[in-house]
């Protein structure tokens, strides 16, 4: 093994004006930390840049010593912890943690046959001050979601997507490709593709191939469409190698006709398509949404028996149905099984099905375990997933309009730009985006408990209030209410819990 060590190519660096972003890439191939994103000091970024050149360690030590004004032995001592580190770790700067992923600097032999030396100069930030704390990115989004279409071939009763809005002027494919190239130059970590049904977009394969070419393709693609030989041929030609997620809630024709509004041939077509996918060599998983239609042992056992005939299934994921911002609550509530029913079916699957499976079965307990009205001290202390809206993520609608979160869709209060008129950086810094990032008490209604809350500045400043959950729980007109996780939140009009 040579003495040349390099920055793991599964990680990317980006100048974020007052710090650098260290992130894992979408198409990582080695043992890098998945879905990693952290802010690092410019000095750390400069140090990492020395490992993008074809130089031995003995050549790098004196160069690092010269740059950091220390002797070579001290430079080596400082950098050794970053080399082939088996676990993520942190250092401190001015009392703040700066976190680093595993396997950050590795021998060039482990970097893969396609590795090319980037030969980066010592990284210096654009800004004059250092800020490793502010959650919102300065330079633009790190994640994009592109909703190619809101058209579907199914009409799921539980669907949370806005499939009712009639799109008049679709975002042209030529503009989508321009946005992909702009995003790659930032660079972004990845671009997710969703629908509707993405395979109903006439140029889905061209768009996906461009994402793959730039190394920013989705972690997975979700579909409810029955695969055909032609669709699989096109998919292979894109060179997309990440997961395909097939949504299938049952193989019982009656269940599917009633819950998805499909015709009676849908079940057999989906099974035939899955068998073709199983033989294609493409990695895939199956996802099932639990509703009152299929949350029973017989329906799920029948589905499991079919899935057991597939040889290459990666895993089967089951998750309870979640609320929608677009469906009226009384009808939607009828689709939600009781807490007891879900607990019982999970217990049945764990005891009677999981031991007999040749693939992983993942039971999403979080929906029935999520707590509301409990968290104190503002959004920094909320339990559960951390909101990326306006912090690191943008959502592009099929007509090119940009909103801050997938489930807000065309809600005018959250539209912050239009990609037909502006670029990603411009939209990130648009007056509409900055207004939502810097709401003051006067922007809130008297009915909102947030208006007079002691934690207002910290809570809104941290940006971890789930806008979509607020609207689901209280309605569009109550967008400024507390997050229902907050201990000060009023009783939900539309219950999100089980």
N, C-alpha and C positions, 0 to 999 in steps of 0.2 A: 504494500500500500504506500502511495506517495505521501509526501509531507505537505500536499496542497489541500487546504480547507477552504470551503466556500459557504456563503450564505445559502441556506437551504432554498432551492428554487420553488418549493411549495409555499414560500412566504413572499409577500410583496411589501414594498415600502412606498409611502406617499407623503409628500410634503403637505402638511395641513396648516401652513402659515406659522402657527405658534407652537407646533410640535410635529412629530412624524407619526403616521399611522402604520403600525405593523399588523399585517393581516394574512390569514391563510387563503390560498387561492382555491377557486372552485374545482379545478381539475387536478388537485393534489394527488401525487402517486405514491408517496412514501409514508413515513410514520409521523407526519406532522400533526399538530393539534388541530382538530377540525373546527370550523366556524370561529376561528380566532380573530379578535380585533382588540388592540390595546394602543394607548398613546405612549410613546417613548420620547425621551429627551433628545434633542438634536445631537448631543454628544454620542448617545448610543447609536443613532442612525449613522453618524460619521464613522464610528467604529465598525459597524457592519459593512459599510461601503468598501473597506479595505479587503473584505473577503469576497469581492466580485471580480478580482483580478487573478490571473494565472501566476500566483506567487507562492513560494513555500513559506512555511511558518518562520523559518530563519530569515527570510527576506522581509516578512511582514513585521516582525517584532521591532526592529529598529525604525521602520517607517511609522509605526504606531507611536513609538516612544517620542519621535521627533514631533509628531502632530500634537500629542498630548503633553509635551514638555515634561517627560519623566524618563527614567532609564528603561532599557529593554526588559529587564527582569520584572519590573513593576508592571509594565504593559502586559507581559505574559500572564502575570498573576491576576490582573484585572479581567482578562479575557477568557481564561481557562473555564470558568463556570458556564460560559455560553456555548462551549464546544461539546457536541454530542450529549447534551444534557437530557437525561431520560425523562425528567418531569418538568413541568412548567415551574417557574420560580419568580421571585420579585426582588427588586432592590428598592431602596428608598431615596427620595430626593426632596429636601425641605419638608420631611415628615410625610410625604405622599408616596404611596406604593406605585412602582412602575413594573408592570408584569411582562414576562417573556414566555413564549411557548416552548414546548419540548423540541429537541433536535434542531436548534436554531442554526448552528454552524457545524457543518458535516464534512467528512472527507469527500473530495471531488468524485471518487469512485461510486459513492452512494447517491450522487446527484442525478444519475441516469445518463443513458447514452445520448440523449438529445440536449444535454446541458450546454449552454453557451455563456461564456464570461461576459457579464454586462459592462464591466470596467467603469463603474460609477465613480465620479469624483467624490471627495469627502462631502457628505450631505450637509448643507446649511439651510436653515429655514428661511422662508420669505419674510416672516415677521421679526420684529426687534425684541419682543418679549417671549417668555416661555410660559405656556399654560397646558398642563397635563390633566386638568380637572373638568373643564367645561364639556358637557356631553355632546352638545351639537357640534358637528364638524364645520370648520371654517371654509374649507375649499370646495365643498360640494358633497353630494351623496356618495356613500360607499356601496349601497345596494339599490337596485332598481327592480321594480316589478312592471312588466309590460303585459297589459290585458289585451291580447290580440283581437279578441272578439267577445261579445256577450251573447252570441248565438249558441244554442245547444241542440243536440239531437234528442235529449231527454227533457222532461219538464218535472223535475224533482219537487215533490211537495215540500220538502225540507230545505230547499236551496236557499242559501243566504246571499247569493250573488244578485246583482241588479240585471236581470235579463229582460226587463220590461221596457227600459229606455230604448227608444228607436234612434239608432245612430244614423245621422244624415250624411255626415262627411267623414269618412274613415281616414285614419292616418295612413298616408301612402307608404307602401313598402320601401320606396326610395328614401323617404324621410326616416323610417325605422332603421334602415341600414346606416344612415348618417349618425343617428343617435347612438347606435352601437359603437361606431368608431370613436365618437366623442367620449363615450363612457370608458372605452378602453384606454384612451389617452389620459384620463384623470389620474390613475386608473381606478375602476370600481372592482369590488370583490367578485360580484356576479350579477347577472340579470336573470330574474325569474320570468318564466312565461306562463300565463294562465289564461283561462277563458271565463265564461263560456267553455266551449270546446275548441282547443287550439288547433286541432286537426281540421277544423272547418274553415280556417283562414287559408285563402288560396295560395299563399306563399310561405306557409309555415316552415317548409323545408329549407327555403332560401335563408330565412331569418335565423333558424336554428344553426345552420351551417356557418353563418357569419359569426354567431356567438362562439361556436366551437373554435373557429379559426383564431379568435382573439383570446381564447382561454377563459371566457367569462360566462360559460353556459350554465343553465340551472342545475341545482343539485338533484332535482327530479322533475319529471313532467307528469301531470295527472290527467287522466282521460277516462271517459265513460263510453268511448266509441268502440264498436267491435272491430278488431284489427283485420285487415285484409293483406294478402300477399303484396299488393302494390304499395300500401301504406308502410309496411315493414321494409320493403325494398328502398323506399325513399328515406326512411329513418336511418337505415344503415349507411346510405350515401352521405348523410350529414356528418358521419364519424362521431356522433354523440354516443358517449359510453357510460353516462351516469344512469341513475335508476328511472324506470318508467313505472308510474304508480297507476294501476288499473283499479278503478272504483267499482266494486261489485258487492251489493248488499245481500243478495240471495240468488239462488238459481230457480226458485219457485216462481213460475210464470205469473200466478195470481198476485203474489207480493209485488213483483216488479211492475206489472201493469197498473196496480193501484197506487203505488208509491212514486213511480217515475213517469207515469202516463205514456208508456211505450206500447208497442203492439206485441202480440203474443209470440212473435218470432225472436224477440230481443234476447231472451235467456239463451236459446240455442246458438244464436249468432255470437254472443259474448263468450260462451264456452268454446266455440270453434276458434274464435280469435285468440283466446288465451292459449289454446293448444299450439297454435301457430307461433305465438310469441315465445312459448316455452321451448320450442325447437329452433328458434332464431339465433340463440346465443346472446341476445340482449338481456341485460340484468333487469329484473322487474320485481315488484311487490304488489300485493293486493290490499286494498283498504275498504273497510265496511263501516257505514254509519248506522248506529243503532237507533231505531225508532220503534214506535208501537207496532209497526208492520212486521219487523223481523226479530224483535228482541225475545226470542223463545228458543228453547233447546232444539226442537225439531228443525226449524228453518236454518239455524246456524250449523247444526250437525250435517244436514244435507249439503250445505255449501262446503263445509270442511271435507266431506267425502270426495267432492269433486276436486277441490284444491289438492288433495292428497294424491291425485292421479298425475299431477304436474311434477316433473322431475327437477326443475331448476328454479322454483319459486324461492325468492330470498326471504320473505316474511309476509305474515298476514296481520294487519293492524285493525283493531276494532275500537271505535271511539263513539261515545254518546253524541247525539245530535246537539248542535249549539244554536243559540238564538240568532235571529236575523235583524238587520236594520230595515229591511225592505218588505218583510211579511208581517201582517197584522198578528198581534200576539195571541188572541183567543184561539184562532185556528192553529197557530203554530204550537201552542201549549198542548194540544191534543196529540201531537206527534212525539212528545217527550215521555219516555217510559218513567215510571216512578224510581226514586232512589233505591228502593228495595228490589225492584225488578232488575235494575242494572247490577246491583250487588249480587243478586242471585245468579244472574247469567254469567257474570265474571267468575263467580265461584264454580259454577258448573263447567265452564271452559277450562279453568285452571285444573280442576280435578279429573275431568273425563276426556278432555280433548288434547290439552297441551302435552301430556305424557305420550300420546300416540302420534305426534306430529314429527315429520322429518324436516320441518322448517320452523323458524321462530314464530311465535304468536305473541303479539304485543297488545296488551290490554291497557287502554288509556284511562287510568284511574283519575287523572287530574280534574276532569269535568265534574265528577261527583265529590271530589275532595276540596275543591276550591272554596275558600272562606270569604264571606262578605261582612261588611260593617265592623271589622275587627282591627284594622291597621291604624296606628297612631303616628303622628309626627310628619305627615305630608307624604308626597309621592316617592320620596327617596327611600321610604321604609315600607313601601307596598310589597307584599308577597306576590310571587308568580313571575311570569315573563316580563321583561323590561321593554317598554315601548320604544320603537325605533322611529316612529313618525316625527318628522321635522328634525330628528337628531342625526340619522344616518341613511334614511330611506325615502325614496320618492315612488309614487305609483302613477303610471301613465295609462290613461283610459283609451279605449279604442278610437276615439275621435281626436286624440292628441292632448286633451285636457289633462292637467296634472293635479292630483289630490295627494293628501298626506298619508292616507291609509287605505288599504284595499276595501274595507267594508263601508267606507264613507261614499264611495262611488261619485255620483254627480251632485252630491249635496253642495250647493253653491257657497256655503259658509267656509268650506275647506278646499275650494279650488284655488290653487296658488299660481297657476300659469298655464301656458299653452305651447306645446312643443312645435306646433306649426309656425309659431311666431318667435320663439326664443329657444336658446340653448339651455343645457342642464345647469350650468353655473349661474346663469342669469336668473333662472327660475328659483334656484336655491336661495338667492339673495333678493328675490322680488319683494315689493312692499307688502303683498298679501302674506308671504311666508314669514317675513320679519314681524308683521303685526301679530300673527298667531303665536309666534315664539315669545313675544313680549307683551302679552295681555296684562292690562292693569285692572284694578278693582272697578274702575268706572266702566269697563267694557262688559261687566257682568250684570245680570238682572238682579233686582232686589230679592227675587224668590230664591236665588242661589245662596246656600249657606257659605259658599266659598268667598263671597264678597266681603264678609266681615271676619273671616277666619284669621287667627293668629299666625298660621303657617302659610298664608297665601304666597308670599314672595318665594319662600323655599320650595313649596310644593309646585307652583307653576313654573318656577325657574328651572327645576330639575327635569321637568318635562316627561313625567312617567304616569300621567293620567291617561287612561284608555278611553279615547274619544268615542270609539265605536261601542264599547260597553255602556258608557254613559247614555248614549242615544238609544241603545237597545233597552236599557232599564227604565228610562224616564221619558223618551220621545224626542223628536228632532228639535222641538221648541225649547227643550231643557238641556241643550248642549253644554251649558256652563255649570251644570250641577256637579256635585262631588263624584268622584269615582266610587262605584258601589262597594269597593273594598274598604273605603275610608270609614272610620268609626263615627264620623259626623254625617255620613250619607243618610238621606231620608229613605223611608221604605220604598223599595222598587215598585213601580207600577206594573212592570213586566218582569217577572222573576227570571233571573239568569241561572239560579242554582237548581239543584235537584232535591 
